[in-house]
């Protein structure tokens, strides 16, 4: 029996109003999540019109329960054809009405299946963090690829780059794809992120795919800080405008005390201390939890109250400090080092690594003297990270903060400099070899490059041919080149495609 399918069925019910039936949103999805989800939709000629229509209807049903907005879920749609087409970006729609209308207006592109160029557009623009129209910093990013699986091209490398940069990749194939290729491109675990289904039965995976997306972008809005022996501070980010008040309930959880059913309002399984309840106004974002016992594990639940719609409760657990004599302070952060500096990236490392004491690390950095502040969050089991998309030949101030479970925080700052940017390629020369062949030569620097991207085609025509070359090759010969074709060579970096040079054959 599929446990997930049997569990998710309880999320649906039907509301009838004014003689008009409409499907309700699963309550577990409303206001549950924060993140940017980009759908890569195969819109090429290999997809039949009926299949394309079914895919769009599937997306409409899949997305209908989500709460959209700048502080919740944002959705983008990128179509795959001869040239990629961004149907709409993350900032386009903040309501379900607008999103659903946009999906109904979506028309199929036809043409070739140029998935590689679409992935480059996604990585360089739509899913890139901190750029206009791109993804939001610090929040999860998800790419969901819907394909018929017919001749997708060499997608393994661009998909691998996206995953390296923190993008979760999920795939839905309507049955014709290479299983091994698709298994390689999805994020672990493949059984939760790869779906093969016949187009006529695509709706049977709606709940499973939606749950997989939710697990990636589920919001982490509730935090417990400044924990002492008898108190703690509960902090949360506002859940939704229009909150009338918050109900907060907290008490010790079961710690192995035998028996103890506990009366009404007492902590389950302890029979020692009743749960306490406090109320905070709708514009509040924190609360003090006092009167706690030392060295005790507590659970706390925050329930937003609104007359407009149902909102989920948020829960957290924490343990108060024991009553012990003062201990010498542990140096949770004593070294920060810089390495692997390039023109647009630098690696930061720190130590010591103490996952039993540290809750997580936060890196804040900005260009000196007045650059925009950017923030990166790193897990407590990681002692280095690569800062990317930096400006060449620029000095940055980077602050690394180690947040302890106890609520204490230690920070260290360093100044780092990026390298001067050198031209990746120059002096493109074309030489005719025979009637329909052209030899290309150029000068280039292999430092930091993943390769070169060569494109050519007739002027005024959308159909173009492409060729990927490794960084050590600075020449190639193209055959069957049309008369007066436009030939372009672009450098390919780890995170983006650079500005290219073009000539007419």
Buried (B, 14 or more C-beta within 10 A) or exposed (E): EEEEEEEBEEBEEEEEEEEEEEEEBBBBBBBBBBBBBBBBBBBBBBBEEEBBBBBBBBBBBBBBBBBBBEBBBBBBBBBBBBBBBBBBBBEBBBEBEEBBEBBEEBEBBBBBBBBBBBBBBBBBBBBBBEEEEBBBEEBBBBBBBBBBBBEBBEBEBBBEBBBEBEBBBBBBBBEEBEEEBBBBBBBEEBEBBBBBBEBEEBEEBBBBBBBBBBEBBEBEBBBBBBBBBBBBBBEBEBBBEEBEBBBBBBBBBEEEEEEEEBEEEBBBBBBBBBBBEBEBEBEBEEBEBEEBEEEBEBBBBBBBEBEEEEBBEBEBEBBBBEEEEEEEEBEBBEEBEBEEBBBBBBBBBBBBBBEEBBBBBBBBBBBEEEBEEBBBEBEBEEBBBBBBBBEEEBEBBBBBBBBBBBBBBBBBEBEBBBBEBEEBBEEBEBEEEEEBBBBBEBEBEBEBBBBBBBBBBBEEEEEBBBEEBEBEEBEBEBEEBBEEBBBBBBBBBBBBBBEBBEBEB
